[in-house]
């Protein structure tokens, strides 16, 4: 993707990331999926409690679009100077704290893409850059 900002998904991802960063310093792919209405919060909680075998099963888009979304998110986070940090997702609730799966296949690279959070390294709150339209 030579220019990820030209992708039709980019504006939705950009708005979601900006909204998440107004509340905290960490952007997680699952939070972006919830923010752009591709993942229902109830389905996310079901997965976190171990009621779903893998997260992709309850995301409302095809795997090609989902992969593109994760790639755009990574590029956008890099452009915002957010620091990537891989996080381990474990089952919530009582019982053994099993590692949760994001994909049906369990592909290590895809699992890592879902588990990669992006952290604002600054000491103060995140200050969003000037929107593209205003910068031109």
N, C-alpha and C positions, 0 to 999 in steps of 0.2 A: 504494500500500500504506500505509494509514493506520497500522497497527500491525504491522510486519514480524515482531515477536516472536511473534505468534500463528500464523504460518505453520508447517505441519507440518515443513518443511525446516529451520527455524531451530535447533532443538536440535542437530542433526547439524553444522550449520555452526558454531555456537557452540563445540561441543566441539573441532572440527577447528582452528579459529582459536586456541583456548586452547592446544592441544597444540603448534601451530606456534610460538606466541609463547614457549613455555617453552624452546625450542631456539634461538631467534633473534629478530631485531627486524623481520623482513619477512614479510608474508603475501602469497603469490601465488595467484591463482585456480587455477592448475594444481596447486599443492600441496594446496589444499582439496579439489579433485576427487580427487586420489590418496588423501587422508586419509579421505574418505567413500566410498571404493571405487567411484567412478564412472569412474575412469580407472586402468588398470593401469600400474604404473611402467615395464614393458617397452614398452608402447605409447607412453608419453610419450617414452621414449628414442628409439624408432623415429622419432617425429615430429621430435624435436630433431636427429636425424642426417639428416633429409631423406628418410626412407623412406616417409612418408605425405604426401599432397598438402595436407591440412589436418587440424587437431586434432579438430574436431567429428566426423570420420569414425570415431574410435575411442573416443569417450566413450559410456558405457553409459546414456544416457537421451535422451528426446526434446528437441527444441530449445526448446519452450515451458518445460519444467521447467528446462532449463539457463539460459535467460534469467532466469527467476524466481530461481534460485540466485545468479546474478551480481548481481542487484539486491539481494537480501537480504544478501549479503556486503558490498556497498557501504554499505548502511544500517548494518549491524553495525559495520563498520570506523569509520564516522563516529561512532557512539555510543561507541566505545572511544577516540576522539580519535586515531586512526591517520591519518597523512598520505598522501594518494594520490600515486603517482608512476608515470608511464607508462614502461614499459621496452620496448626493442626486442629481440625474439627473433631471433637469427641461427642459422643451421645450424651444428651441431657437426661436428667432424671435418675431414678433408682436403678440399681443393677450395674453390670460391668460397663466401664467407660470405653466402649468400642470406638475405633476410628470410623468416621462416617465417609461414605463414598459419594462422589459427585457424579461419576459417570458409570454407565453400565459395564463398559469394558475395563475400567480401572487403569487406563493408560496413564503412566506417571507424568507425562508432560501436560496432559489435560487436567489431571487432578491438581497439579501444581498451579496451573493457570487459574483455576477456581479458588484455590487456597491462598493466592497471592494478594495480600492487602497492600494498600498504598498509604503511607504515613507522611503527614506534614511535619517536617523536621524543625520548623521554627518554634521559638519559645512562646510567641504570642499567637493570637488567632490567625487563621488563614485569610489572606487578602487576595481575592480573585483578580486575575489579570483583566485588562481592559478588553471588552468584547471585540471580536473581529470587525464588526460593522463600524464601531466608533474609532477604531485604530486606522481605518483606511481614509 
